[in-house]
Amino acid sequence: MRTYRELFRTPEFTPLFCASTAQVAAQTVAGLALGTLVHRATGSPLLSALAMSGPALAQVAGAATLLSAADRLPPRAAMTGLSLLFGLGTAAQAIPGLPVAAVFVLLAALGVLASPGGGVRQGLLHEIVATDGYLLGRSLLNLSVGATQTGAFALGGVLVATLSPRGTLLAAAALYGVAAAVARWGLTRRPPRATGRPSTAATWRDNARLWSSRPRRYVFLALWVPNGLIVGCESLFVAYAPEDAGPLLASAAVGMLTGDLLAGRFLPGRWRRVLAVPLLLLLAAPYALFALRPPLPVLVAATALSALGYAASLLLLERLMDLTPDGLAGHALGLHTSGMLALQGVGAVLAGTAAELTSPSTAMAVMAAVSVAVTLTLARGLPRGDRGRPTAPGPGTGRGTRWRVRR
């Protein structure tokens, strides 16, 4: 499978694509609305950053307790149920007079419940398109994230200005409802990919096995830490420029879309093995400009350039799949998603705290410098991305399928 047209001809890929796109749009619109609502209520850069990215912190708890459900629940039911829960939780956040503390309690609860969601979607993608189409399918879903975020941030900005943040949250809840409906009536009923009941013990056992390999640990850390630090920079856009956060967020989405298109569709294999570290450095370096407070067009261009570096994730995920046993591939993707989102939450906390102590512009420059230092440190331990990976499924992993692709 070599073209995006072939993907859309594959049965069930279109409803999976549409359900994922609707969920991304809902998350994006809700995040902007909630960040604006909390900033207006508190005036705190830290709390507004947490409102936009903080739910990811709860992924740590979910990854430690619920992640085994990613392979042990029927995919259609799991996707439908999670979308409905997100819609209800988002609508509850729009209740007038709801205390800020209650808003964050809801965010944390939804973050925990979302932890298996990435594994469910990616495992279902592999079932639908099979091994030879998974890389292309993952690339296209990543592209849809960038395109959807670009439009959703613009839409969210308009809705916040016209409907108010609470009205925008209700619109996001409706989008979650659309995602649930598409999953329920567009996907076919499938059995769980693994036998056994979801449990904390199974989650811990599989997490420990994945973490036991030193090369896998380096790849996980390279996927999580530089990404999380730069998302922390993005979480300060509202505090840095309250009236111009929309264009900055949209330019980041455009850059991410462009990077994924180039890396997933056009980058030759020999370059994929060497460009992950340079792309991570590109992800961080442009944020040093924020300390100089240049005009908005310069910052928009710098943000878009930086976001090209998010394509490093595609290249690193190829290495991760090379190093992961077949029976743990879905769990590994779920652990990657949960860890990435959790570190993004940590990045938001660190960036917000630094902004409270200094200023948003200084905090962005500091976070970028730390990201560069972390990338250079991890680069020495990253595997080269050569083929040759373990294939024997471990005990308790359920049915295994061969994953030869990178993401």
C-alpha positions in Angstrom: 0.0 0.0 0.0 1.7 3.1 -1.3 -0.8 5.9 -1.7 -3.4 7.7 0.5 -6.0 6.9 -2.1 -5.5 3.2 -1.4 -6.0 3.8 2.3 -9.4 5.4 1.7 -10.4 2.4 -0.5 -9.8 0.1 2.5 -13.0 -0.9 4.3 -13.4 0.9 7.6 -10.4 3.2 7.3 -12.7 6.1 6.4 -14.9 5.9 9.5 -11.8 5.4 11.7 -10.2 8.5 10.1 -13.4 10.5 10.5 -13.9 9.5 14.1 -10.3 10.3 15.0 -10.5 13.7 13.2 -13.7 14.6 15.1 -12.1 13.8 18.4 -9.0 15.9 17.6 -11.2 18.8 16.7 -13.1 18.5 19.9 -9.9 18.3 22.0 -8.5 21.3 20.3 -11.5 23.5 20.5 -12.1 22.5 24.2 -8.5 23.1 25.1 -8.5 26.7 23.7 -11.8 27.4 25.3 -10.8 26.1 28.7 -7.4 27.8 28.7 -9.1 31.1 27.9 -11.8 30.5 30.6 -9.3 29.7 33.3 -7.0 32.6 32.4 -9.9 35.0 32.6 -11.0 33.6 35.9 -7.5 33.5 37.6 -5.1 35.5 35.5 -2.5 32.8 36.1 -0.2 31.6 33.3 0.4 28.4 35.2 -3.3 27.5 35.6 -4.1 28.5 32.0 -1.3 26.3 30.7 -2.5 23.4 32.9 -6.0 23.9 31.6 -4.8 23.4 28.0 -2.2 20.6 28.6 -2.7 19.5 32.2 -5.1 16.5 31.4 -2.1 14.8 30.0 -0.5 14.6 33.5 -3.3 12.1 34.4 -2.1 9.8 31.6 0.6 8.7 34.1 -2.0 7.2 36.4 -3.9 5.7 33.5 -0.8 4.2 31.9 0.0 2.5 35.3 -3.5 1.1 35.8 -5.6 1.0 32.7 -3.3 0.6 29.7 -3.8 -3.2 29.4 -7.4 -2.4 28.4 -6.1 -1.1 25.0 -5.8 -4.7 23.7 -8.5 -6.3 26.0 -11.6 -4.3 25.1 -13.6 -4.5 21.9 -12.3 -1.6 19.8 -15.6 -0.2 18.5 -17.1 -0.1 22.0 -14.0 1.4 23.6 -13.8 4.2 21.0 -17.5 5.0 21.3 -17.6 4.9 25.0 -14.5 7.1 25.4 -15.9 9.7 23.1 -19.2 9.9 24.9 -17.4 10.2 28.3 -15.3 13.1 26.9 -18.4 14.8 25.6 -20.1 14.6 28.9 -17.1 15.8 30.8 -16.5 18.7 28.5 -20.2 19.7 28.8 -19.9 19.6 32.5 -17.0 22.0 32.4 -19.3 24.6 30.8 -21.6 24.7 33.8 -21.9 28.4 34.9 -20.2 29.0 38.3 -18.3 25.7 38.3 -15.3 26.3 40.6 -11.9 26.1 38.9 -10.9 23.3 41.2 -13.9 21.2 39.9 -12.8 22.0 36.3 -9.4 20.4 37.0 -10.9 17.4 38.8 -12.9 16.7 35.6 -9.8 17.2 33.5 -7.9 14.7 35.6 -10.6 12.1 35.5 -10.9 12.3 31.7 -7.2 12.1 31.3 -7.0 8.8 33.3 -9.9 7.3 31.2 -8.2 8.4 28.0 -4.9 6.5 28.6 -5.9 3.4 26.7 -7.4 5.4 23.8 -4.3 5.7 21.8 -3.5 2.0 21.9 -7.1 1.2 20.9 -7.1 3.4 17.8 -3.6 2.4 16.6 -4.2 -1.2 17.2 -7.5 -1.0 15.2 -5.7 0.9 12.5 -3.3 -2.1 12.1 -6.2 -4.5 12.0 -7.9 -2.5 9.2 -4.9 -1.7 6.9 -2.6 -4.6 7.8 1.1 -4.4 8.1 2.0 -3.0 4.7 -0.4 0.0 5.2 0.2 0.9 8.8 3.1 3.4 8.3 1.1 5.2 5.6 -2.0 5.1 7.7 -0.3 6.5 10.7 1.3 9.2 8.7 -2.1 10.2 7.3 -3.7 10.3 10.7 -0.8 12.5 11.9 -1.4 14.8 8.9 -5.1 15.0 9.8 -4.1 16.1 13.3 -2.1 19.1 11.9 -4.9 20.0 9.4 -7.6 19.6 12.0 -5.8 21.6 14.7 -5.2 24.4 12.2 -8.9 24.7 11.4 -10.0 23.9 15.0 -7.8 26.6 16.5 -9.2 29.1 14.1 -12.8 27.9 14.7 -12.1 27.9 18.5 -10.9 31.5 18.3 -14.1 32.6 16.5 -16.3 30.6 18.9 -14.7 32.0 22.0 -15.2 35.6 20.6 -18.8 35.0 19.6 -20.2 32.4 21.9 -17.9 32.8 25.0 -15.6 30.1 26.3 -18.5 28.2 27.9 -20.4 28.1 24.6 -17.3 26.9 22.9 -17.0 24.0 25.4 -20.5 23.0 24.5 -19.6 23.0 20.8 -16.6 20.8 21.6 -18.9 18.4 23.5 -21.1 18.1 20.4 -18.0 17.3 18.3 -17.2 14.4 20.7 -20.8 13.2 20.1 -20.0 13.2 16.4 -16.9 11.1 17.0 -18.9 8.6 19.1 -21.6 8.3 16.4 -19.1 7.7 13.6 -17.3 5.0 15.6 -20.5 3.3 16.6 -22.2 3.1 13.2 -19.1 3.3 10.9 -17.0 0.5 12.4 -17.8 -3.1 12.6 -17.9 -5.1 15.8 -14.5 -6.8 16.5 -13.3 -9.0 19.4 -10.6 -7.7 21.7 -7.1 -8.2 20.3 -5.9 -10.0 23.4 -7.4 -12.5 25.8 -7.9 -11.9 29.5 -9.4 -9.2 31.5 -7.8 -5.7 31.8 -6.0 -5.4 35.1 -3.4 -3.3 36.8 -1.2 -6.4 37.2 -1.2 -7.0 33.4 -0.5 -3.3 32.8 2.5 -3.3 35.1 3.8 -6.6 33.7 3.8 -5.4 30.1 5.1 -1.9 31.0 8.0 -3.6 32.9 8.9 -5.7 29.9 8.9 -2.8 27.5 11.0 -0.7 29.9 13.5 -3.5 30.5 15.4 -2.9 27.2 17.9 0.0 27.3 17.6 0.9 23.6 13.8 1.0 24.0 14.1 3.2 27.1 16.2 5.7 25.1 13.7 5.8 22.2 10.8 6.3 24.7 12.6 9.1 26.4 13.5 10.8 23.0 9.8 10.5 22.0 8.6 12.0 25.3 10.9 14.5 26.8 11.9 17.0 24.0 8.4 16.9 22.7 6.9 17.6 26.2 9.2 20.5 26.8 8.3 22.3 23.6 4.6 21.6 24.1 5.2 23.4 27.4 6.3 26.4 25.4 3.1 26.2 23.3 1.0 26.1 26.5 2.3 29.7 27.2 0.9 31.2 24.0 -2.2 32.5 25.8 -0.1 34.1 28.6 2.5 35.4 26.1 0.0 37.0 23.7 -3.6 36.7 24.9 -5.0 38.3 21.7 -2.7 36.5 19.3 -2.6 32.9 20.7 -4.8 31.6 17.9 -2.4 32.5 15.0 0.6 31.0 17.0 -1.2 27.8 17.7 -2.4 27.5 14.2 1.1 28.1 12.8 2.4 25.3 15.0 -0.3 23.0 13.6 0.6 23.9 10.0 4.3 23.2 10.7 3.5 19.8 12.2 1.3 18.9 9.3 4.0 19.8 6.8 6.7 17.9 8.7 4.6 14.7 8.9 3.8 15.0 5.2 7.4 15.3 4.2 8.6 12.6 6.6 5.8 10.1 6.2 5.4 10.3 2.4 8.6 11.5 0.8 11.6 11.0 3.1 13.9 8.2 1.8 14.7 5.4 4.2 18.4 6.3 4.4 17.4 9.8 5.7 14.9 8.5 8.2 17.8 6.8 10.1 19.8 10.0 10.6 17.3 12.9 10.8 15.6 12.2 14.1 18.1 14.1 16.3 18.4 17.1 13.9 14.6 17.4 13.8 14.4 17.4 17.6 17.0 20.2 17.7 14.9 22.1 15.1 11.8 21.6 17.3 13.5 23.6 20.2 15.8 26.2 18.7 13.3 28.7 17.3 11.7 29.3 20.7 14.8 31.3 21.7 13.4 34.1 19.6 10.5 34.6 22.0 12.9 36.1 24.6 13.6 38.9 22.1 9.8 39.7 21.6 10.0 40.2 17.8 6.9 41.1 15.8 4.0 38.6 15.5 4.8 37.6 11.9 8.3 36.6 12.9 7.0 34.5 15.8 4.4 32.8 13.6 7.1 31.8 11.1 9.4 30.6 13.9 6.6 28.5 15.4 5.8 26.9 12.1 9.5 26.2 11.5 9.8 24.6 15.0 6.8 22.4 14.5 8.5 20.7 11.5 10.6 19.0 14.2 7.6 17.1 15.5 8.2 14.7 12.5 11.0 13.2 14.6 8.3 11.2 16.3 7.6 9.3 13.0 11.2 8.4 12.7 11.6 7.4 16.3 8.5 5.2 16.2 10.0 3.2 13.4 12.9 2.4 15.7 10.6 1.6 18.6 8.6 -0.9 16.5 11.9 -2.5 15.4 12.7 -3.1 19.0 9.3 -4.2 20.3 8.1 -7.8 20.4 5.1 -8.5 18.3 2.7 -9.3 21.1 3.5 -5.9 22.8 3.2 -3.6 19.8 -0.2 -2.3 20.7 0.8 -1.8 24.3 4.0 -0.1 23.3 2.1 2.4 21.1 -0.3 3.0 24.0 2.6 3.5 26.4 4.1 5.9 23.9 0.9 7.9 23.7 0.3 8.0 27.4 4.0 8.9 28.2 4.0 11.6 25.5 0.9 13.2 26.8 2.1 12.9 30.4 5.4 14.6 29.6 3.5 17.3 27.7 1.6 17.9 31.0 4.8 18.0 32.9 6.2 20.5 30.3 3.1 22.7 30.8 3.7 22.7 34.6 7.3 23.5 34.2 6.7 26.2 31.7 3.9 27.7 33.7 6.0 27.7 36.9 8.9 29.3 35.1 6.6 32.0 33.6 5.2 32.7 37.1 8.7 33.3 38.4 10.1 35.2 35.4 7.9 35.9 32.3 6.3 33.8 29.5 9.0 34.9 27.0 11.9 34.0 29.3 10.2 30.7 30.3 10.0 29.7 26.6 13.6 30.4 26.0 14.7 28.4 29.0 12.4 25.4 28.1 13.9 25.4 24.6 17.5 25.4 25.9 16.7 22.4 28.2 15.1 20.6 25.3 18.3 21.0 23.2 20.4 19.7 26.1 18.2 16.7 26.6 18.2 15.8 22.9 22.0 16.0 22.8 22.3 13.8 25.9 19.9 11.1 24.5 21.4 11.1 21.0 24.4 9.1 22.2 22.2 6.2 23.4 19.7 6.0 20.5 19.8 2.9 18.3 20.6 3.4 14.7 17.2 2.2 13.5 18.6 -0.9 11.8 16.2 -3.8 11.2 16.4 -6.8 13.4 14.0 -6.9 16.2 12.6 -9.4 18.7 9.7 -11.4 17.4 8.6 -13.8 20.1 5.6 -12.8 22.0 5.9 -12.8 25.7 3.5 -14.5 28.2 0.2 -12.8 28.8 0.3 -10.7 25.7 -2.6 -12.3 23.9 -2.8 -12.7 20.1 0.3 -11.3 18.4 0.6 -9.8 14.9 3.8 -8.9 13.2 4.6 -5.2 13.1 7.2 -4.3 10.5 6.5 -0.6 10.2 7.6 2.3 12.2 4.6 3.9 13.7 
